[in-house]
Amino acid sequence: MASTPVETPAPRMYCGECGGSYPVQDLARFGNHFVCVNCKPAYVQRMREGVQPVGATMAAVHYGGFWIRALALMIDGLLLGVVTVPVAVIMVMGSGGLKLDPQNPDIAKIFALEAVVGLFSLVVGLLYQGYFVSQRGGTPGKLALGLKVVNAVDGSYPSVAKAIGRYFAYILSGVVLYIGYIIAAFDSEKRALHDHICATRVIYKR
């Protein structure tokens, strides 16, 4: 029995004017700027009048600030904890528990469990970020607060590879007293260190 071919959905990008999501073939490109059919006439008119330069990127966007991004991060942390904490408890119980006797602690078992739980948390985080950022435009925490993660050049969703790379860049942002996160409060486009590294922006959905 012949298998039915699976149709691959057309890639989608954001209109740089209205922020709507459209199949890439339905957008007109002006340099690095993509415009939908509804916004194209006004955009072209502004170009003719010399108001809108060709190749403008991420025009007229509202960037997500430090505090709302921090709140989104806490929401994501709670959601991830719902998965990782029970698994960690199950792992500890399944290993026969840990000796709390300070005279004879289970040092080797503690390190082994920490390594396994840490690896599990890393994998869950990678899957979480890789899927939601690349397919939904943001993690549940960001989406719940009306934010999305986009590429700086054209406003499209980051690829899976970039979303995963951005997750690793989170680690760099938090290495030294979370300075990589804090700089978003002072950046003109509210970019954290991981946004600088991966050329992404966090903006409000329109």
C-alpha positions in Angstrom: 0.0 0.0 0.0 1.5 3.3 -1.1 2.1 5.8 1.6 0.5 9.2 1.3 3.1 11.9 0.9 3.2 14.4 3.8 2.9 18.0 2.7 5.5 20.2 4.2 4.0 23.5 5.4 5.3 26.6 3.6 7.8 28.6 5.6 6.3 31.7 7.2 7.7 35.1 7.9 6.5 38.4 9.5 5.5 41.5 7.7 7.9 44.2 8.8 5.0 46.7 8.8 1.9 45.1 10.5 3.7 42.2 12.1 1.3 39.6 10.6 2.6 36.1 9.9 2.4 35.1 6.2 3.7 32.4 3.9 7.1 33.7 2.6 5.9 33.6 -1.0 3.1 36.0 -0.1 5.5 38.7 1.0 7.3 41.3 -1.1 10.9 41.8 -0.3 12.6 45.2 -0.3 16.2 44.7 0.6 16.0 42.9 4.0 12.5 44.1 4.7 9.5 42.0 4.0 6.0 43.5 3.5 2.6 41.8 3.1 0.3 42.6 0.2 -1.9 44.8 2.4 1.0 47.0 3.6 2.9 47.1 0.3 1.1 50.1 -1.3 1.7 52.4 1.7 5.2 51.2 2.0 6.0 51.7 -1.7 4.5 55.2 -1.4 6.7 56.1 1.5 9.7 54.9 -0.5 8.8 57.1 -3.4 8.4 60.1 -1.0 11.8 59.3 0.5 10.3 58.6 3.9 11.0 54.9 4.0 14.5 53.7 3.1 14.9 50.5 1.2 16.3 47.7 3.4 15.0 49.1 6.7 14.8 46.3 9.2 12.5 45.6 12.1 10.6 48.9 11.6 8.2 50.2 14.1 8.5 47.4 16.7 7.9 47.6 20.4 10.7 45.7 22.2 10.0 43.7 25.3 11.7 45.3 28.3 13.7 43.8 31.1 11.0 43.2 33.7 8.4 41.6 31.5 11.1 39.3 30.1 12.2 38.4 33.6 8.6 37.5 34.4 8.4 35.4 31.3 11.6 33.6 32.3 10.1 32.8 35.7 7.0 31.4 34.1 9.1 29.2 31.9 11.1 28.1 34.9 8.0 27.1 36.8 6.7 25.2 33.7 10.0 23.4 33.3 10.1 22.6 37.0 6.8 20.8 36.7 8.6 18.3 34.5 12.1 18.2 36.0 11.4 18.2 39.7 9.1 15.1 39.8 11.6 13.3 37.6 14.4 14.2 40.0 12.4 12.9 42.9 11.7 9.6 41.1 15.4 9.2 40.3 16.3 9.7 43.9 13.6 7.3 45.2 14.5 4.8 42.5 18.1 4.8 43.5 17.2 3.7 47.1 17.3 7.2 48.5 20.3 9.1 49.9 22.0 8.6 53.2 21.9 11.9 55.2 24.3 10.7 57.8 27.1 13.3 57.7 29.6 10.6 58.9 28.9 8.4 55.9 27.2 10.4 53.1 26.5 8.9 49.6 28.9 11.4 47.9 29.3 9.3 44.7 25.6 8.7 44.5 24.9 12.4 45.1 27.2 13.5 42.3 25.9 10.8 39.9 22.3 11.9 40.6 23.1 15.5 40.2 24.8 14.8 36.8 21.8 12.8 35.6 19.3 15.3 36.7 21.3 18.1 35.3 21.6 16.4 31.9 17.9 15.6 31.9 17.1 19.3 32.7 19.4 20.4 29.9 17.7 18.1 27.3 14.3 19.2 28.4 15.3 22.9 28.1 16.8 22.3 24.7 13.6 20.7 23.4 11.4 23.3 25.1 13.3 26.2 23.5 14.0 24.5 20.2 10.4 23.7 19.6 8.5 26.7 21.0 10.9 29.4 19.8 11.2 28.0 16.2 7.6 26.9 15.7 5.6 29.2 17.9 7.8 32.3 18.0 8.4 32.2 21.7 8.3 30.1 24.8 4.9 29.7 26.7 6.1 32.3 29.2 6.8 34.9 26.6 3.7 34.1 24.5 1.5 34.4 27.6 2.8 37.9 28.1 2.4 38.9 24.5 6.0 38.6 23.5 7.8 36.8 20.7 11.3 36.1 19.6 12.3 37.0 16.1 15.4 37.3 13.9 16.7 40.9 13.8 17.1 41.0 10.1 13.6 40.0 8.8 11.4 39.4 11.8 11.0 35.7 11.1 11.0 32.9 13.6 14.5 31.7 14.5 15.5 28.3 13.1 15.6 25.3 15.4 19.4 25.5 15.4 19.4 29.2 16.4 16.7 28.5 19.1 19.0 25.8 20.6 22.0 28.0 20.3 20.1 30.8 22.0 19.4 28.4 24.9 23.2 27.8 25.3 23.8 31.5 25.1 21.4 31.9 28.1 24.2 30.1 30.1 26.7 32.8 29.1 24.2 35.5 30.0 24.0 34.1 33.6 27.6 33.3 34.1 28.7 36.4 35.9 25.9 37.7 38.2 23.4 37.5 35.4 25.0 40.6 33.8 24.1 39.2 30.4 20.4 39.5 31.3 20.7 42.8 33.1 22.2 44.6 30.1 18.7 44.3 28.4 17.5 47.0 30.8 20.0 49.5 29.3 20.1 48.4 25.7 18.2 50.6 23.2 16.6 47.5 21.7 16.3 45.7 25.0 18.8 43.1 23.9 20.3 40.6 26.4 23.7 39.1 25.8 22.0 36.0 24.1 20.2 38.4 21.7 23.4 40.0 20.7 25.1 36.6 20.2 22.2 35.1 18.1 21.0 38.3 16.4 17.5 38.0 17.8 15.0 40.5 19.3 12.2 40.0 21.8 9.2 42.1 20.7 5.6 42.5 21.5 3.2 40.6 19.2 1.0 42.9 17.1 
